[in-house]
Amino acid sequence: MLPDQTPPPQRRYVIVGAGLAGASTAFHLRRLGAEQVVLLERERLPDVHASGRNAAMVRTTMERPELQALADESAAELRSGRLAAYRATGGLLLGQGTDAVADHVPPARGSANFQAGDGVIDVAGLLQRYLHGADVRYACGVLGVERHATELRVRTTEGDVRADVLINAAGAWAGEVGDLPLTPRNRTLYVSQPDAAIKPSWPFLWDLDAGYYLRPESGGWLLCACDERDAAPGDYIDDEDVLLDLGAKLRKHQPELGDLRIARSWVGQRTFAPDGLPIVGFDAGTPGLFHVAGLGGHGVTLSYAVGKLAAEALLEGRRIPEALSAGRLQPS
Ligand SMILES: Cc1cc2nc3c(=O)[nH]c(=O)nc-3n(C[C@H](O)[C@H](O)[C@H](O)COP(=O)(O)OP(=O)(O)OC[C@H]3O[C@@H](n4cnc5c(N)ncnc54)[C@H](O)[C@@H]3O)c2cc1C
């Protein structure tokens, strides 16, 4: 795919975006011996967007079988605690098993499948670990890219940067950066006022059919109505109907949680390809452009394995499964 004969470890890898996708890819590239890895991040911090607005849950049961092996590989590493602090709370998938929810979370009801291997990770710590020692240029926005003979010239707000491989890990902006059919979807998280009765060690509860989840956070509950609203990248619209929907779902399915007072809330964006699967691999049309995008609602869980897949493909020629390849969305 590449026009030059430079050995893979000596190529210059420039990554757009220092969120979980870009940070993990940089981590693995460097771990495997890449000599020149540069991250360009438009913000002054790596966690301004999805990677700093998520629920931090490591949920290993994937709805999509194509992602299960990656989730298992990632979770094994995240669970080890080697990368960042991990709370092995377990997770309850409501309606999918016969475990009594109240045995694990006394004020909650229903039956569930208890997944002992699930938990909650310190996402800020994980990002820091991925980025430790990396060459990250903050406040540096990528404006475009041009081909010059055997290299790419990346135009940025801080001047031009040379790349042999440009890695598009721009999250909600990855569709714009890489000309891909990606849709950001808004999702709102709420945290209720602290209550001493809520134990931080309780597992998360996720009802995929009714569409809500909750877990202990900051002494209260972190709550989500699983809202999904298409939006432009970075357009964090606060929709009051979501809170009404959350209240209705909790009254119906978890009435014993009582009246919860919301202390704070925020909106984040999960970014999806049309088929809901991540995009990992070389662009079908632009030589030297490689995507690590569309991590949707599982980018915390999948980050370790997706970055590893990308780096091994770039440095060692590992095959990318067709279901994840960029080519599946870019018919020649
Ligand atoms: C509400 C919510 C809850 C979630 N809960 C979970 C969960 O519990 N478990 C789980 O596994 N996943 C969860 N996720 C999903 C997870 O957070 C995402 O999949 C993941 O953070 C995506 O990472 P990313 O690096 O692709 O995107 P981002 O974190 O958005 O990073 C992309 C970066 O690219 C930068 N960028 C964009 N364009 C440019 C440019 N032109 N130049 C320079 N920089 C640029 C941006 O500034 C940004 O920092 C949740 C997401 C949301 C929104």
The ligand as a Tripos MOL2 file, in Angstrom:
@<TRIPOS>MOLECULE
LIG
   53    58     1     0     0
SMALL
NO_CHARGES

@<TRIPOS>ATOM
      1 C1        -21.7960    9.1050   26.9070 C.3       1 LIG1
      2 C2        -20.7940    8.0700   26.4800 C.ar      1 LIG1
      3 C3        -20.6180    6.9270   27.2540 C.ar      1 LIG1
      4 C4        -19.6800    5.9710   26.8670 C.ar      1 LIG1
      5 N1        -19.4640    4.9190   27.7030 N.ar      1 LIG1
      6 C5        -18.5390    3.9880   27.3610 C.ar      1 LIG1
      7 C6        -18.2870    2.9110   28.2340 C.ar      1 LIG1
      8 O1        -18.8030    2.8520   29.3460 O.2       1 LIG1
      9 N2        -17.4370    1.9480   27.8240 N.ar      1 LIG1
     10 C7        -16.8170    1.9960   26.6060 C.ar      1 LIG1
     11 O2        -16.0940    1.0620   26.2540 O.2       1 LIG1
     12 N3        -16.9820    3.0460   25.7810 N.ar      1 LIG1
     13 C8        -17.8390    4.0400   26.1270 C.ar      1 LIG1
     14 N4        -18.0400    5.1180   25.3070 N.ar      1 LIG1
     15 C9        -17.3270    5.1760   24.0100 C.3       1 LIG1
     16 C10       -15.9250    5.7540   24.0890 C.3       1 LIG1
     17 O3        -15.8760    6.8580   24.9480 O.3       1 LIG1
     18 C11       -15.4800    6.1540   22.6670 C.3       1 LIG1
     19 O4        -15.6330    5.0580   21.7900 O.3       1 LIG1
     20 C12       -14.0220    6.5890   22.6260 C.3       1 LIG1
     21 O5        -13.7490    7.5660   23.5980 O.3       1 LIG1
     22 C13       -13.6860    7.1420   21.2400 C.3       1 LIG1
     23 O6        -12.3310    7.5540   21.2520 O.3       1 LIG1
     24 P1        -11.6950    8.3200   20.0240 P.3       1 LIG1
     25 O7        -10.2590    8.4700   20.3140 O.co2     1 LIG1
     26 O8        -12.1170    7.6400   18.7590 O.co2     1 LIG1
     27 O9        -12.4460    9.7520   19.9970 O.3       1 LIG1
     28 P2        -12.1470   11.0870   20.8520 P.3       1 LIG1
     29 O10       -11.9810   10.7990   22.2770 O.co2     1 LIG1
     30 O11       -13.2130   12.0640   20.4680 O.co2     1 LIG1
     31 O12       -10.7570   11.5780   20.2990 O.3       1 LIG1
     32 C14       -10.6140   12.1460   19.0270 C.3       1 LIG1
     33 C15        -9.6890   13.3340   19.1630 C.3       1 LIG1
     34 O13        -9.3950   13.8400   17.8630 O.3       1 LIG1
     35 C16        -9.2340   15.2340   17.9730 C.3       1 LIG1
     36 N5         -9.4010   15.8250   16.6410 N.ar      1 LIG1
     37 C17       -10.5060   15.7810   15.8600 C.ar      1 LIG1
     38 N6        -10.2930   16.4180   14.7010 N.ar      1 LIG1
     39 C18        -9.0190   16.8960   14.7530 C.ar      1 LIG1
     40 C19        -8.2180   17.6500   13.8590 C.ar      1 LIG1
     41 N7         -8.6790   18.0350   12.6480 N.pl3     1 LIG1
     42 N8         -6.9590   17.9710   14.2380 N.ar      1 LIG1
     43 C20        -6.4600   17.5630   15.4370 C.ar      1 LIG1
     44 N9         -7.1880   16.8580   16.3260 N.ar      1 LIG1
     45 C21        -8.4490   16.5110   15.9980 C.ar      1 LIG1
     46 C22       -10.3240   15.6520   18.9430 C.3       1 LIG1
     47 O14       -10.0420   16.8970   19.5290 O.3       1 LIG1
     48 C23       -10.3160   14.4800   19.9350 C.3       1 LIG1
     49 O15        -9.5550   14.7580   21.0810 O.3       1 LIG1
     50 C24       -18.9440    6.1180   25.6580 C.ar      1 LIG1
     51 C25       -19.1030    7.2690   24.9000 C.ar      1 LIG1
     52 C26       -20.0030    8.2440   25.3150 C.ar      1 LIG1
     53 C27       -20.1170    9.5130   24.4920 C.3       1 LIG1
@<TRIPOS>BOND
     1     1     2 1
     2     2     3 ar
     3     2    52 ar
     4     3     4 ar
     5     4     5 ar
     6     4    50 ar
     7     5     6 ar
     8     6     7 ar
     9     6    13 1
    10     7     8 2
    11     7     9 ar
    12     9    10 ar
    13    10    11 2
    14    10    12 ar
    15    12    13 ar
    16    13    14 ar
    17    14    15 1
    18    14    50 ar
    19    15    16 1
    20    16    17 1
    21    16    18 1
    22    18    19 1
    23    18    20 1
    24    20    21 1
    25    20    22 1
    26    22    23 1
    27    23    24 1
    28    24    25 2
    29    24    26 1
    30    24    27 1
    31    27    28 1
    32    28    29 2
    33    28    30 1
    34    28    31 1
    35    31    32 1
    36    32    33 1
    37    33    34 1
    38    33    48 1
    39    34    35 1
    40    35    36 1
    41    35    46 1
    42    36    37 ar
    43    36    45 ar
    44    37    38 ar
    45    38    39 ar
    46    39    40 ar
    47    39    45 ar
    48    40    41 1
    49    40    42 ar
    50    42    43 ar
    51    43    44 ar
    52    44    45 ar
    53    46    47 1
    54    46    48 1
    55    48    49 1
    56    50    51 ar
    57    51    52 ar
    58    52    53 1
@<TRIPOS>SUBSTRUCTURE
     1 LIG1         1 GROUP 0 **** ****
